[in-house]
Amino acid sequence: MSELWAVVPAAGSGSRMAQGQSKQYLQLYGRTLLDWSVGSLLSCPQLRGCVVALPKADLALDRVGVLEDARVSFCAGGASRAESVAAGVAALPAQDKDWVLVHDAARPCLSRSDLQTLIEAVSGSGVGGILALPITDTLKRGDESDHVTATLDREAVWSAQTPQMFRVGELRTALAAAQANGYAVTDEASAMEASGFAVQLVRGAVGNLKVTYASDMQLAAFWLKQLHPQEVLVEGRES
């Protein structure tokens, strides 16, 4: 029987935040973004374990919050997301047939229902998949001067989210092939696609945003308050 694992790549610096620290350690309601993100995965009772890939220098930091959970372990990440995910997958005590969820460290607003929807869709079909949302905005292509060069067809375009869920062995194969071929991996699905694996789209939620810019913190605070009103109330503060 296949088991379920998770990897959270958290070795990046988050330079676009301009906050003077790695964005996964920024706090909302008394918890770091990393804590919220890992906690959303641990809410799944089927999860056997989760590996968090950190900067090597951070491996000696004290563990607090959900990072103290017995199911959470750590490894040194790499210079890129793909390297960190590969390191995390390699650290899993998992079989090739098992499933692994890869989730962004700065995507703290994943709901339990969306996570379960993804797990059921993927495990039920046997085809790896990702949470995603159909694009509703009109899309423009721009040039180096920020002038519009074309309007793109949005009908078949989706915005990828995480978690992304794949067979452990297939993801290992895809990431290794991408590295060997010098293919730039922006998410795990792109590596899987490049290796010829099918990837299904599972509709997610607008609240499952990735914190990228400082202004995203206010949006994340709003969605966390909707998802976890009692926890926010216990903290007794708004941010």
C-alpha positions as CSV (number, residue, x, y, z in Angstrom):
1,M,0.0,0.0,0.0
2,S,1.3,3.5,-0.9
3,E,2.1,5.9,1.8
4,L,1.9,9.7,1.8
5,W,4.9,12.0,2.6
6,A,5.7,15.7,2.2
7,V,8.6,17.9,1.3
8,V,8.8,21.7,2.0
9,P,11.6,23.6,0.2
10,A,12.6,26.4,2.5
11,A,16.2,27.2,1.6
12,G,15.5,30.4,-0.4
13,S,16.1,33.9,0.6
14,G,12.9,35.5,-0.6
15,S,14.8,38.5,-2.0
16,R,11.7,40.1,-3.5
17,M,10.2,40.7,0.0
18,A,12.9,43.2,0.9
19,Q,12.4,42.4,4.6
20,G,15.9,41.8,5.7
21,Q,15.2,38.1,6.6
22,S,14.1,35.0,4.8
23,K,10.4,35.3,4.1
24,Q,9.6,31.8,5.6
25,Y,10.5,33.2,9.0
26,L,8.2,36.3,8.8
27,Q,5.4,36.0,11.3
28,L,1.6,36.3,11.2
29,Y,-0.4,35.8,14.3
30,G,2.6,34.7,16.3
31,R,3.6,31.9,13.9
32,T,6.1,32.0,11.0
33,L,4.9,31.4,7.5
34,L,6.9,28.2,7.5
35,D,5.1,27.0,10.7
36,W,1.7,27.7,9.1
37,S,2.6,26.0,5.8
38,V,4.0,22.9,7.5
39,G,1.1,22.9,9.9
40,S,-1.4,22.7,7.0
41,L,0.3,19.5,5.8
42,L,0.4,18.0,9.3
43,S,-3.4,18.4,9.5
44,C,-3.7,15.5,7.1
45,P,-4.0,12.3,9.2
46,Q,-2.6,10.1,6.4
47,L,0.8,12.0,6.3
48,R,3.6,9.7,7.4
49,G,6.3,12.4,7.6
50,C,7.5,15.8,6.2
51,V,11.1,16.8,5.4
52,V,11.8,20.6,5.4
53,A,14.8,21.6,3.3
54,L,16.5,24.6,5.0
55,P,19.7,26.6,4.4
56,K,22.6,24.6,5.9
57,A,23.2,27.4,8.4
58,D,19.6,27.2,9.7
59,L,19.8,23.5,10.6
60,A,21.1,24.3,14.1
61,L,18.2,26.7,14.9
62,D,15.8,25.8,17.7
63,R,12.6,24.1,16.6
64,V,9.4,25.7,17.8
65,G,5.7,25.3,17.0
66,V,4.7,22.5,14.6
67,L,8.4,22.0,13.6
68,E,8.7,20.1,16.9
69,D,6.2,17.5,15.7
70,A,7.7,14.0,15.5
71,R,6.7,13.7,11.9
72,V,8.9,16.6,10.8
73,S,12.6,16.2,9.9
74,F,15.1,18.5,8.2
75,C,17.8,18.4,5.6
76,A,20.1,21.0,3.9
77,G,18.6,22.5,0.8
78,G,20.3,23.6,-2.3
79,A,20.9,26.8,-4.3
80,S,17.7,26.3,-6.3
81,R,14.2,25.1,-5.6
82,A,14.7,22.0,-7.6
83,E,17.9,21.1,-5.7
84,S,16.1,21.6,-2.4
85,V,13.2,19.5,-3.4
86,A,15.5,16.8,-4.7
87,A,17.4,16.8,-1.3
88,G,14.1,16.6,0.6
89,V,12.9,13.7,-1.5
90,A,16.2,11.9,-1.1
91,A,15.9,12.3,2.7
92,L,12.4,10.6,2.8
93,P,12.3,7.0,4.1
94,A,9.9,6.4,1.2
95,Q,9.4,3.8,-1.5
96,D,9.2,4.7,-5.2
97,K,5.5,3.8,-5.3
98,D,4.7,6.2,-2.4
99,W,3.2,9.7,-2.9
100,V,4.9,12.9,-2.0
101,L,3.3,16.4,-1.5
102,V,5.6,19.3,-2.3
103,H,4.4,22.5,-0.7
104,D,5.8,26.1,-0.7
105,A,7.2,27.3,2.6
106,A,5.6,30.7,2.0
107,R,2.1,29.4,1.1
108,P,0.5,29.4,4.6
109,C,-3.2,29.5,3.7
110,L,-3.8,26.0,2.4
111,S,-7.1,24.7,3.6
112,R,-7.6,21.2,4.9
113,S,-10.4,20.7,2.4
114,D,-8.3,21.7,-0.6
115,L,-5.5,19.4,0.5
116,Q,-7.9,16.5,0.9
117,T,-9.4,17.2,-2.6
118,L,-6.0,17.0,-4.1
119,I,-5.1,13.8,-2.3
120,E,-8.3,12.1,-3.2
121,A,-8.1,13.2,-6.9
122,V,-4.5,12.0,-7.3
123,S,-4.7,8.8,-5.3
124,G,-8.0,7.9,-6.9
125,S,-6.7,8.3,-10.5
126,G,-3.1,7.3,-10.0
127,V,-2.0,10.3,-12.0
128,G,0.1,13.0,-10.3
129,G,-1.5,16.5,-10.0
130,I,-1.3,20.0,-8.7
131,L,-3.7,22.5,-7.2
132,A,-4.3,25.3,-9.7
133,L,-6.7,28.0,-10.7
134,P,-8.0,28.9,-14.1
135,I,-6.8,32.4,-15.2
136,T,-9.6,35.0,-15.2
137,D,-7.6,38.1,-16.0
138,T,-6.7,39.2,-19.6
139,L,-3.1,38.2,-20.3
140,K,-0.6,40.4,-22.1
141,R,2.8,39.7,-23.4
142,G,5.3,42.6,-22.9
143,D,8.7,43.5,-24.3
144,E,11.9,44.8,-22.6
145,S,10.3,48.3,-22.5
146,D,7.2,47.1,-20.8
147,H,5.1,47.7,-23.9
148,V,2.3,45.3,-24.8
149,T,3.2,43.1,-27.8
150,A,0.3,40.7,-27.8
151,T,-2.9,39.6,-26.0
152,L,-2.8,36.0,-25.1
153,D,-5.6,33.4,-25.1
154,R,-6.4,32.7,-21.5
155,E,-9.0,29.9,-22.1
156,A,-6.6,27.0,-21.4
157,V,-4.3,28.8,-19.0
158,W,-4.1,27.9,-15.2
159,S,-2.1,29.4,-12.4
160,A,-0.2,26.7,-10.6
161,Q,-0.3,26.4,-6.8
162,T,1.1,23.9,-4.3
163,P,0.9,21.3,-3.0
164,Q,1.9,19.3,-6.0
165,M,1.6,15.5,-5.6
166,F,3.5,12.8,-7.4
167,R,4.9,9.3,-7.1
168,V,8.2,9.5,-5.2
169,G,10.1,7.5,-7.8
170,E,8.7,9.4,-10.8
171,L,9.5,12.8,-9.2
172,R,13.1,11.6,-8.4
173,T,13.5,10.6,-12.1
174,A,12.1,13.8,-13.4
175,L,14.2,16.1,-11.2
176,A,17.4,14.1,-12.0
177,A,16.6,14.4,-15.7
178,A,16.0,18.1,-15.5
179,Q,19.3,18.6,-13.7
180,A,21.2,16.5,-16.3
181,N,19.6,18.3,-19.2
182,G,20.1,21.8,-17.7
183,Y,16.3,22.4,-17.7
184,A,15.2,25.2,-15.4
185,V,12.5,23.9,-13.1
186,T,10.1,26.4,-11.7
187,D,7.9,23.9,-10.1
188,E,7.8,20.1,-9.8
189,A,5.1,19.8,-12.5
190,S,7.4,21.4,-15.0
191,A,10.0,18.7,-14.4
192,M,7.3,16.0,-14.6
193,E,6.0,17.4,-17.9
194,A,9.5,17.6,-19.4
195,S,10.0,13.9,-18.6
196,G,6.7,12.9,-20.2
197,F,4.7,12.2,-17.1
198,A,1.0,13.2,-17.1
199,V,0.0,15.9,-14.7
200,Q,-3.6,16.6,-13.8
201,L,-5.1,20.0,-12.7
202,V,-7.1,20.0,-9.5
203,R,-9.0,23.2,-8.9
204,G,-7.7,25.0,-5.8
205,A,-8.8,28.2,-4.0
206,V,-7.9,31.9,-4.5
207,G,-6.9,32.1,-0.8
208,N,-4.0,29.6,-1.2
209,L,-1.7,32.4,-2.2
210,K,2.1,32.4,-2.1
211,V,3.7,35.3,-0.2
212,T,6.1,36.9,-2.6
213,Y,5.9,40.6,-1.9
214,A,5.5,42.6,1.3
215,S,1.9,43.5,0.3
216,D,1.0,39.8,0.2
217,M,1.3,39.6,4.0
218,Q,-1.9,41.5,4.5
219,L,-3.7,39.1,2.1
220,A,-2.3,36.1,3.9
221,A,-3.4,37.5,7.3
222,F,-6.9,37.9,6.0
223,W,-7.1,34.3,4.7
224,L,-5.5,32.8,7.8
225,K,-8.2,34.6,9.9
226,Q,-10.9,33.0,7.8
227,L,-9.3,29.5,8.0
228,H,-8.2,29.5,11.6
229,P,-10.4,32.0,13.6
230,Q,-9.9,30.3,16.9
231,E,-6.1,30.1,16.6
232,V,-5.9,33.8,15.6
233,L,-8.2,34.7,18.6
234,V,-5.9,32.8,21.0
235,E,-2.9,34.7,19.8
236,G,-4.8,37.9,20.6
237,R,-3.2,39.9,17.9
238,E,-3.9,40.7,14.2
239,S,-0.4,40.2,12.8
